Amino acid sequence: GLDLAERSKAVFEVAVALAQAANAEIEIIHVVPDPLRDDHTDVLGSVLNFDRKRAASRSRDRIEALFERLFRELEPSFSDEVKVRELGRNRRVTIGDPAGEIIAHANNVGADLIVVGTQDPGKPSTHLGRVAETVARRSLTHVCLVPLSGGARSATDD
């Protein structure tokens, strides 16, 4: 799962390095949290005008801009820019529960590994973050957790 924050670069770098080492493909999913997901009685829905299609469309535009920035920033790290761009071509934007959507997408495409960032940099280091923890606990697919605070390391640093 890839969010639209600046720290997405660390997750994408790890995913690219792992994919290149294993000669694998990458499926990238960005999930727009649905504010009405738990609104079973339509209390919020009756006052909140949330257009799912519009939110997904706006997120697609933002994610395309993010990828252009990521590709430019990754160029010094990965010598084959065309290969990196090819690895990043399978992108999907959806709306829902981020952890649930990431797990469902991994199951649907038969993923071998989910790469997800751990936490917001401002949170205590013992907190993985809700999405990362839920994915790690519930997914039947292997999960690679990328630490985002304290400096992320590349998958090839070991």
N, C-alpha and C positions, 0 to 999 in steps of 0.2 A: 504494500500500500504506500502510496506516495501522497503526502499532503502538499500544500502549495507554499509552505514556509521556506525560508532561506536554508534551513537545515536539511531540506530534502536532498541536497547535493551529496551528503555523506551516505545516505541510503542508496541513492542511484549509483554512486561510485562503487559501493560494495556489490550491488547487483550486477553491474557491468563487469567487474573483475571476476566474479564467480561465473557468470555466463560465458565470458571469454575462456576461462580456464577449463570449463566443462563442455565447451562448444555447444552451448544451450541457447534457448531463446528466453526473452523477458516478456512477461505480460504485465503491463502497468495499469493499476486501477487507482483512481482518485474518487473518494466517496464524499459527497456533500451531505453533511448530517441533516436528517429530516427533522425539523423542529416539531412536527406533528406526529412523529413515530409513536409516542406513548399517549397520545391524546385520544383515548378510546371513547370518551364521552363528548368529543367535539367542542370542549370548552375553549381551547385555544383556536381551533379551526374556525370558530364562529367570529372571532375578532382579528385573527391574523390572516392576511392575504398572502399565502405562500404558493407561488406558481412553480411547481416542480420542473416543468419544461424550461421555463425561463432561467431558473437557477442552474440547471444542468448546462444550458447553452452558454451562460456567462462563465461558468466554471471551465467549459471546454476552451473558450477563448483565453482564459487565464492560464490554463495548463499548457496550451500551445506556446504562450509567451514564456512560461517557466522552462519548458523544454529547450527553447532556443537559447535561453540564458545558461541552462545546465550544459548544453552541448558546447557552447563557447568556453565555459569554465573548465570543462573536462579535457579540452583539447591537449593541454600540456601533459596530462596524466596518461592519456591513451593515444598511442601513435596513429591508429587507424580511425579517423573521424567518421569515415563512411560506415565502417563496421559498428561504431557506437551509435550512430544515427539509425542504422538498420535494427540494432537491438532495441532501440526505443520506439519503434514504429507501432507496436501493438499497445494502444492506449484506450482506456475506457473511463468514462465519467458516469457515475451513477449516484442515486440519492437513496439514503437509508441509514442504517446503523453501520458505521465504518467497519468495525470488527466482523460483524455478521456478513457484510457484503464482501469483504476480503476473503473470508473463509469460503463462502459460497462460490466466488469466482475461481479460487484455487481448485475447488472440487470440480467445477464445471469444465475447466480446461485441463484437468489432470496434472496440476503443477507438482513438481518434485520438491520445491522449496518456496517458502514465503520469506521475503526480506522486508523487515519493518523496523522503523526507528523506535527507540525506547521511550524517551520522555521529553517533556518541555525542559529547556535548560534551567528555568527558574525553580523547578521542583526538587525536593530532596533526592539524593542519589539512590536511595533505596526504593524509590517509586518508579516502576516501569512505565507508567502511563496506562490509561484504561484500554486503549485500543491494543497496544502491544501485549499487555497482560492477558486480555481476553483471547487474542489470536493464539498466543503461546499455550494457554490452558485448554482451549477448545478445538483447535485445529488438529485434524488427523494427518496433515501435511507437516513435514519438517519445517521449523521456523528458525531463521537467522535474525537475532536481535542486534540492531546496530546502535551502540551507545551514542547519544547525541550531545551530552554535556561532558565537559572535561576533555573535549577533543576526540573526535571519532578517528579510528584507525582504518586504514585500507585493509581489505580482505587479504592482501598479499604481504602485509607487514610481518607476518609470523615466519 
